[in-house]
Amino acid sequence: MTHAHAASGESAALSRDLADFLIELSIALHKNAIYPQGHPLLGGAVDALVLRLVRLLQDRTSLSLGVARQQLVIEGVVTAASNSLLRELAQRLHRHHLGAVKFLR
């Protein structure tokens, strides 16, 4: 569904599940940067991210995330440049020279 839209150049909407995953990823990365290993808030953020990822991987065998300078591409859908949270996540990952991540079931 989203692959066809993205491949044809049409604007595809990011599903709620994928958007929630990206938000959880952003939260976990932020907390990883500010809290020491073993901190309960960090553990909770990682647990929430893993739970979200496990739910996503129940319906698919993999999940692909591409990183551009100011946007992300998740499962072929480009995130909105106007979304400041996702733009900051893309910028953070880009600064670390991360171009793509593939999560496997």
DSSP file (Angstrom, degrees, kcal/mol; ACC not computed):
  #  RESIDUE AA STRUCTURE BP1 BP2  ACC     N-H-->O    O-->H-N    N-H-->O    O-->H-N    TCO  KAPPA ALPHA  PHI   PSI    X-CA   Y-CA   Z-CA
    1    1 A M     >        0   0    0      0, 0.0     4,-1.4     0, 0.0     5,-0.1   0.000 360.0 360.0 360.0 -64.1    0.0    0.0    0.0
    2    2 A T  H  >  +     0   0    0      1,-0.2     4,-2.6     2,-0.2     5,-0.2   0.820 360.0  61.1 -69.9 -29.3    2.5    2.7    1.1
    3    3 A H  H  > S+     0   0    0      1,-0.2     4,-2.6     2,-0.2    -1,-0.2   0.908 103.2  49.9 -63.2 -40.6    5.2    1.2   -1.2
    4    4 A A  H  > S+     0   0    0      2,-0.2     4,-1.8     1,-0.2     6,-0.3   0.909 112.2  47.4 -65.5 -41.5    3.0    1.8   -4.3
    5    5 A H  H  X>S+     0   0    0     -4,-1.4     5,-1.4     2,-0.2     4,-0.6   0.935 114.7  45.7 -64.1 -45.8    2.4    5.4   -3.3
    6    6 A A  H ><5S+     0   0    0     -4,-2.6     3,-0.8     1,-0.2    -2,-0.2   0.896 112.6  50.4 -66.0 -39.7    6.0    6.1   -2.5
    7    7 A A  H 3<5S+     0   0    0     -4,-2.6    -1,-0.2     1,-0.2    -2,-0.2   0.841 109.5  50.6 -69.0 -31.9    7.2    4.5   -5.7
    8    8 A S  H 3<5S-     0   0    0     -4,-1.8    -1,-0.2    -5,-0.2    -2,-0.2   0.524 115.9-112.8 -84.9  -3.8    4.8    6.4   -7.9
    9    9 A G  T <<5S+     0   0    0     -3,-0.8    -3,-0.2    -4,-0.6    -4,-0.1   0.411  72.4 135.2  89.8  -2.4    5.9    9.7   -6.3
   10   10 A E      < -     0   0    0     -5,-1.4     2,-0.4    -6,-0.3    -1,-0.3  -0.416  66.1 -98.2 -76.1 156.7    2.5   10.4   -4.6
   11   11 A S        -     0   0    0     -2,-0.1     2,-0.4    -3,-0.1    -1,-0.1  -0.624  41.2-163.1 -75.2 126.0    2.4   11.5   -1.1
   12   12 A A        -     0   0    0     -2,-0.4     2,-0.3    66,-0.1    66,-0.1  -0.905  16.0-123.9-112.4 140.8    1.8    8.6    1.3
   13   13 A A        -     0   0    0     -2,-0.4     2,-0.4     1,-0.1    66,-0.1  -0.595  23.8-117.6 -83.9 142.6    0.7    9.1    4.9
   14   14 A L        -     0   0    0     -2,-0.3    -1,-0.1    64,-0.1    64,-0.0  -0.658  34.3-119.2 -77.7 127.4    2.7    7.6    7.7
   15   15 A S     >  -     0   0    0     -2,-0.4     4,-2.5     1,-0.1     5,-0.2  -0.258  18.6-116.2 -66.2 156.8    0.6    5.0    9.5
   16   16 A R  H  > S+     0   0    0      1,-0.2     4,-2.7     2,-0.2     5,-0.2   0.888 114.9  54.0 -60.4 -41.1   -0.1    5.6   13.2
   17   17 A D  H  > S+     0   0    0      1,-0.2     4,-1.9     2,-0.2    -1,-0.2   0.912 111.6  44.0 -62.2 -43.5    1.9    2.4   14.2
   18   18 A L  H  > S+     0   0    0      2,-0.2     4,-2.3     1,-0.2    -2,-0.2   0.896 113.5  50.7 -69.8 -39.7    5.0    3.6   12.3
   19   19 A A  H  X S+     0   0    0     -4,-2.5     4,-2.0     1,-0.2    -2,-0.2   0.921 110.6  49.5 -62.7 -43.6    4.7    7.2   13.6
   20   20 A D  H  X S+     0   0    0     -4,-2.7     4,-2.5     1,-0.2    -1,-0.2   0.888 109.1  52.8 -63.3 -38.5    4.4    5.9   17.2
   21   21 A F  H  X S+     0   0    0     -4,-1.9     4,-2.6     1,-0.2    -1,-0.2   0.929 108.7  49.3 -61.3 -45.1    7.5    3.7   16.6
   22   22 A L  H  X S+     0   0    0     -4,-2.3     4,-2.3     1,-0.2    -1,-0.2   0.871 110.9  50.4 -64.0 -36.2    9.5    6.7   15.5
   23   23 A I  H  X S+     0   0    0     -4,-2.0     4,-2.5     2,-0.2    -1,-0.2   0.930 110.9  48.2 -66.1 -45.1    8.4    8.7   18.5
   24   24 A E  H  X S+     0   0    0     -4,-2.5     4,-2.6     1,-0.2    -2,-0.2   0.895 111.3  51.5 -61.3 -39.5    9.4    5.9   20.8
   25   25 A L  H  X S+     0   0    0     -4,-2.6     4,-2.5     2,-0.2     5,-0.2   0.919 110.0  49.0 -62.9 -43.8   12.8    5.6   19.0
   26   26 A S  H  X S+     0   0    0     -4,-2.3     4,-2.3     2,-0.2    -2,-0.2   0.916 112.3  48.1 -61.6 -44.3   13.3    9.4   19.5
   27   27 A I  H  X S+     0   0    0     -4,-2.5     4,-2.7     2,-0.2     5,-0.2   0.931 112.4  48.4 -62.8 -46.5   12.4    9.2   23.2
   28   28 A A  H  X S+     0   0    0     -4,-2.6     4,-2.1    17,-0.2    -2,-0.2   0.905 112.7  47.9 -63.8 -41.6   14.7    6.2   23.8
   29   29 A L  H  X S+     0   0    0     -4,-2.5     4,-1.5     2,-0.2    -1,-0.2   0.901 112.5  49.5 -65.6 -39.8   17.7    7.8   22.0
   30   30 A H  H  X S+     0   0    0     -4,-2.3     4,-1.2    -5,-0.2     3,-0.3   0.937 112.7  46.0 -63.9 -46.7   17.2   11.1   23.9
   31   31 A K  H  X S+     0   0    0     -4,-2.7     4,-2.5     1,-0.2    -1,-0.2   0.842 108.1  57.6 -66.9 -32.4   17.0    9.3   27.2
   32   32 A N  H  < S+     0   0    0     -4,-2.1    -1,-0.2    -5,-0.2    -2,-0.2   0.854 106.7  50.3 -62.9 -34.0   20.1    7.3   26.3
   33   33 A A  H  < S+     0   0    0     -4,-1.5    -1,-0.2    -3,-0.3    -2,-0.2   0.773 120.3  32.6 -75.4 -26.1   22.0   10.5   25.8
   34   34 A I  H  < S+     0   0    0     -4,-1.2    -2,-0.2    -3,-0.2    -1,-0.1   0.698 109.5  62.4-107.8 -20.9   21.0   12.1   29.1
   35   35 A Y  S  < S-     0   0    0     -4,-2.5     3,-0.1    -5,-0.2     2,-0.1  -0.824  79.3-116.6-109.8 146.7   20.7    9.2   31.6
   36   36 A P    >   -     0   0    0      0, 0.0     3,-2.0     0, 0.0     6,-0.2  -0.379  47.8 -80.5 -73.8 157.6   23.4    6.8   32.7
   37   37 A Q  T 3  S+     0   0    0      1,-0.3    -5,-0.0    -2,-0.1     0, 0.0  -0.298 119.1  28.9 -55.7 137.1   23.2    3.1   32.0
   38   38 A G  T 3  S+     0   0    0      1,-0.3    -1,-0.3    -3,-0.1     0, 0.0   0.314  81.7 141.8  92.7  -8.2   20.9    1.4   34.5
   39   39 A H    <>  -     0   0    0     -3,-2.0     4,-2.3     1,-0.1     3,-0.5  -0.464  55.9-130.4 -67.3 136.6   18.7    4.5   35.1
   40   40 A P  H  > S+     0   0    0      0, 0.0     4,-2.2     0, 0.0     5,-0.2   0.838 105.7  53.6 -61.5 -33.7   15.1    3.4   35.5
   41   41 A L  H  > S+     0   0    0      2,-0.2     4,-1.7     1,-0.2     5,-0.1   0.857 109.5  48.9 -69.0 -33.2   13.8    6.1   33.0
   42   42 A L  H  > S+     0   0    0     -3,-0.5     4,-2.4    -6,-0.2     5,-0.2   0.925 110.6  50.3 -69.4 -45.1   16.2    4.8   30.4
   43   43 A G  H  X S+     0   0    0     -4,-2.3     4,-2.5     1,-0.2    -2,-0.2   0.895 109.9  50.6 -60.0 -41.4   15.1    1.2   31.0
   44   44 A G  H  X S+     0   0    0     -4,-2.2     4,-2.2     2,-0.2    -1,-0.2   0.888 110.2  49.5 -64.3 -39.7   11.5    2.1   30.7
   45   45 A A  H  X S+     0   0    0     -4,-1.7     4,-2.0     2,-0.2   -17,-0.2   0.898 112.4  47.4 -67.3 -40.7   12.1    4.0   27.4
   46   46 A V  H  X S+     0   0    0     -4,-2.4     4,-2.6     2,-0.2     5,-0.2   0.913 111.4  51.1 -66.4 -42.7   14.0    1.0   26.0
   47   47 A D  H  X S+     0   0    0     -4,-2.5     4,-2.4     1,-0.2    -2,-0.2   0.911 110.2  49.3 -60.8 -42.6   11.3   -1.4   27.1
   48   48 A A  H  X S+     0   0    0     -4,-2.2     4,-2.1     2,-0.2    -1,-0.2   0.889 111.9  49.1 -64.1 -39.6    8.6    0.7   25.4
   49   49 A L  H  X S+     0   0    0     -4,-2.0     4,-2.5     2,-0.2    -2,-0.2   0.928 111.9  47.7 -65.6 -45.5   10.6    0.9   22.2
   50   50 A V  H  X S+     0   0    0     -4,-2.6     4,-2.7     2,-0.2    -2,-0.2   0.908 111.4  50.8 -63.5 -42.3   11.2   -2.9   22.1
   51   51 A L  H  X S+     0   0    0     -4,-2.4     4,-2.0     2,-0.2    -1,-0.2   0.916 111.3  48.2 -61.6 -43.4    7.5   -3.6   22.8
   52   52 A R  H  X S+     0   0    0     -4,-2.1     4,-2.0     2,-0.2    -2,-0.2   0.909 113.1  48.3 -62.8 -42.8    6.5   -1.2   20.0
   53   53 A L  H  X S+     0   0    0     -4,-2.5     4,-2.4     2,-0.2    -2,-0.2   0.904 109.1  52.5 -66.2 -41.9    9.0   -2.9   17.6
   54   54 A V  H  < S+     0   0    0     -4,-2.7     4,-0.5     1,-0.2    -1,-0.2   0.906 109.4  50.1 -60.0 -42.0    7.8   -6.4   18.6
   55   55 A R  H >X S+     0   0    0     -4,-2.0     3,-0.9     1,-0.2     4,-0.5   0.910 111.1  48.7 -63.5 -42.0    4.3   -5.4   17.8
   56   56 A L  H >< S+     0   0    0     -4,-2.0     3,-0.9     1,-0.2     4,-0.3   0.880 108.5  53.6 -64.6 -37.7    5.3   -4.0   14.4
   57   57 A L  T 3< S+     0   0    0     -4,-2.4    -1,-0.2     1,-0.2    -2,-0.2   0.493  91.1  74.8 -80.9  -1.9    7.3   -7.1   13.5
   58   58 A Q  T <4 S+     0   0    0     -3,-0.9    -1,-0.2    -4,-0.5    -2,-0.2   0.829 104.1  38.7 -71.1 -31.4    4.3   -9.4   14.2
   59   59 A D  S << S+     0   0    0     -3,-0.9     2,-0.3    -4,-0.5    -2,-0.2   0.468 125.2  30.3 -98.1  -4.0    2.8   -8.2   10.9
   60   60 A R        -     0   0    0     -4,-0.3     3,-0.1     1,-0.1    -1,-0.0  -0.966  68.1-129.2-150.2 161.6    6.0   -8.1    8.8
   61   61 A T  S    S+     0   0    0     -2,-0.3    44,-2.6     1,-0.2     2,-0.3   0.704  90.9   8.9 -87.8 -20.7    9.3   -9.9    8.6
   62   62 A S  E     -A  104   0A   0     42,-0.2     2,-0.4    43,-0.1    42,-0.2  -0.967  57.9-144.6-152.2 167.0   11.4   -6.7    8.7
   63   63 A L  E     -A  103   0A   0     40,-2.3    40,-3.1    -2,-0.3     2,-0.4  -0.979  18.4-155.1-138.5 121.7   11.1   -2.9    9.1
   64   64 A S  E     -A  102   0A   0     -2,-0.4    11,-2.0    38,-0.2     2,-0.4  -0.831   9.6-175.0-105.5 136.1   13.3   -0.6    7.1
   65   65 A L  E     -AB 101  74A   0     36,-2.9    36,-2.8    -2,-0.4     2,-0.3  -0.984   4.3-167.1-130.7 119.5   14.3    2.9    8.2
   66   66 A G  E     -AB 100  73A   0      7,-3.7     7,-2.4    -2,-0.4     2,-0.5  -0.810  10.2-146.1-104.6 149.1   16.3    5.3    5.9
   67   67 A V  E     + B   0  72A   0     32,-2.8     2,-0.2    -2,-0.3     5,-0.2  -0.964  18.7 173.3-121.8 123.3   17.9    8.5    7.2
   68   68 A A        -     0   0    0      3,-2.8    26,-0.2    -2,-0.5    25,-0.1  -0.633  52.3 -88.7-111.4 178.0   18.3   11.7    5.2
   69   69 A R  S    S+     0   0    0     -2,-0.2    25,-0.2     1,-0.2    26,-0.1   0.879 119.3   3.1 -58.5 -41.2   19.6   15.0    6.6
   70   70 A Q  S    S+     0   0    0     20,-0.1     2,-0.3    21,-0.1    -1,-0.2   0.343 126.7  50.5-129.9   5.3   16.2   16.2    7.8
   71   71 A Q        -     0   0    0     19,-0.2    -3,-2.8    18,-0.1     2,-0.3  -0.956  62.7-138.0-142.5 160.7   13.8   13.4    7.1
   72   72 A L  E     -B   67   0A   0     -2,-0.3     7,-2.8    -5,-0.2     2,-0.5  -0.844   6.9-149.6-114.4 154.4   13.3    9.7    7.6
   73   73 A V  E     -BC  66  78A   0     -7,-2.4    -7,-3.7    -2,-0.3     2,-0.5  -0.965  19.0-179.5-123.7 112.0   12.0    7.1    5.2
   74   74 A I  E >  S-BC  65  77A   0      3,-2.6     3,-1.8    -2,-0.5    -9,-0.2  -0.955  71.6 -18.5-119.0 120.8   10.2    4.3    7.0
   75   75 A E  T 3  S-     0   0    0    -11,-2.0    -1,-0.2    -2,-0.5   -10,-0.1   0.865 129.5 -51.7  52.3  39.7    8.8    1.4    4.9
   76   76 A G  T 3  S+     0   0    0      1,-0.2     2,-0.5   -12,-0.2    -1,-0.3   0.430 114.0 116.4  83.6  -0.5    9.0    3.7    1.8
   77   77 A V  E <   -C   74   0A   0     -3,-1.8    -3,-2.6   -66,-0.1     2,-0.4  -0.889  58.4-139.8-105.9 128.1    7.1    6.6    3.4
   78   78 A V  E     -C   73   0A   0     -2,-0.5    -5,-0.2    -5,-0.2   -66,-0.1  -0.700  20.7-124.4 -86.2 132.8    9.0    9.9    3.8
   79   79 A T        -     0   0    0     -7,-2.8     2,-0.2    -2,-0.4    -1,-0.1  -0.388  35.1 -92.7 -73.0 155.5    8.3   11.7    7.1
   80   80 A A    >   -     0   0    0      1,-0.1     3,-1.4    -2,-0.1     7,-0.1  -0.489  21.7-142.8 -71.3 132.4    7.0   15.3    6.9
   81   81 A A  T 3  S+     0   0    0      1,-0.3    -1,-0.1    -2,-0.2     6,-0.1   0.741 100.3  64.5 -65.3 -22.4    9.7   17.9    7.0
   82   82 A S  T 3  S+     0   0    0      1,-0.0     2,-1.0     4,-0.0    -1,-0.3   0.616  76.5  95.8 -78.4 -12.2    7.4   20.1    9.1
   83   83 A N    <>  -     0   0    0     -3,-1.4     4,-2.4     1,-0.2     5,-0.2  -0.694  59.8-166.3 -82.2 104.4    7.4   17.5   12.0
   84   84 A S  H  > S+     0   0    0     -2,-1.0     4,-2.5     1,-0.2     5,-0.2   0.852  82.4  53.7 -64.3 -36.5   10.0   19.0   14.3
   85   85 A L  H  > S+     0   0    0      1,-0.2     4,-1.8     2,-0.2    -1,-0.2   0.943 114.5  40.2 -63.5 -47.5   10.4   15.8   16.4
   86   86 A L  H  > S+     0   0    0      2,-0.2     4,-2.4     1,-0.2    -2,-0.2   0.829 113.4  55.0 -73.0 -31.0   11.0   13.5   13.5
   87   87 A R  H  X S+     0   0    0     -4,-2.4     4,-2.5     2,-0.2    -2,-0.2   0.924 109.3  47.7 -64.7 -43.8   13.2   16.2   11.8
   88   88 A E  H  X S+     0   0    0     -4,-2.5     4,-2.4     2,-0.2    -2,-0.2   0.873 110.7  51.9 -64.8 -37.0   15.4   16.3   14.9
   89   89 A L  H  X S+     0   0    0     -4,-1.8     4,-2.5     2,-0.2     5,-0.2   0.937 110.6  47.9 -63.6 -45.8   15.6   12.5   15.0
   90   90 A A  H  X S+     0   0    0     -4,-2.4     4,-2.6     1,-0.2    -2,-0.2   0.922 112.4  49.2 -59.9 -44.7   16.7   12.5   11.4
   91   91 A Q  H  X S+     0   0    0     -4,-2.5     4,-2.2     2,-0.2    -1,-0.2   0.903 111.0  50.0 -62.7 -41.5   19.3   15.1   12.1
   92   92 A R  H  X S+     0   0    0     -4,-2.4     4,-1.0     2,-0.2    -2,-0.2   0.934 114.4  43.5 -63.2 -46.9   20.6   13.3   15.1
   93   93 A L  H  <>S+     0   0    0     -4,-2.5     5,-2.1     1,-0.2     3,-0.4   0.883 112.6  53.3 -67.0 -37.8   20.9   10.0   13.2
   94   94 A H  H ><5S+     0   0    0     -4,-2.6     3,-2.1   -26,-0.2    -1,-0.2   0.887 102.8  57.3 -64.1 -39.9   22.5   11.8   10.2
   95   95 A R  H 3<5S+     0   0    0     -4,-2.2    -1,-0.2     1,-0.3    -2,-0.2   0.803 104.3  53.5 -61.0 -28.4   25.1   13.4   12.4
   96   96 A H  T 3<5S-     0   0    0     -4,-1.0    -1,-0.3    -3,-0.4    -2,-0.2   0.262 119.4-114.6 -89.7  12.1   26.1    9.9   13.5
   97   97 A H  T < 5 +     0   0    0     -3,-2.1     2,-0.6     1,-0.2    -3,-0.2   0.828  62.4 154.8  59.9  34.9   26.5    8.9    9.8
   98   98 A L      < +     0   0    0     -5,-2.1    -1,-0.2     1,-0.2    -2,-0.1  -0.851  14.4 170.2 -94.7 119.9   23.7    6.5   10.0
   99   99 A G        -     0   0    0     -2,-0.6   -32,-2.8     1,-0.3     2,-0.3   0.764  60.9  -3.3-101.6 -31.3   22.1    6.0    6.6
  100  100 A A  E     -A   66   0A   0    -34,-0.3     2,-0.4     2,-0.0    -1,-0.3  -0.989  50.4-162.6-161.0 152.4   19.7    3.1    7.1
  101  101 A V  E     -A   65   0A   0    -36,-2.8   -36,-2.9    -2,-0.3     2,-0.5  -0.998   5.8-163.4-137.9 137.0   18.6    0.5    9.7
  102  102 A K  E     -A   64   0A   0     -2,-0.4     2,-0.5   -38,-0.2   -38,-0.2  -0.977   7.0-158.1-124.0 119.2   16.8   -2.7    9.0
  103  103 A F  E     -A   63   0A   0    -40,-3.1   -40,-2.3    -2,-0.5     2,-0.4  -0.821  11.8-158.1 -95.1 130.8   15.0   -4.4   11.9
  104  104 A L  E      A   62   0A   0     -2,-0.5   -42,-0.2   -42,-0.2   -47,-0.1  -0.856 360.0 360.0-112.5 145.5   14.4   -8.1   11.4
  105  105 A R              0   0    0    -44,-2.6   -43,-0.1    -2,-0.4    -1,-0.1   0.516 360.0 360.0 -60.0 360.0   11.9  -10.3   13.2
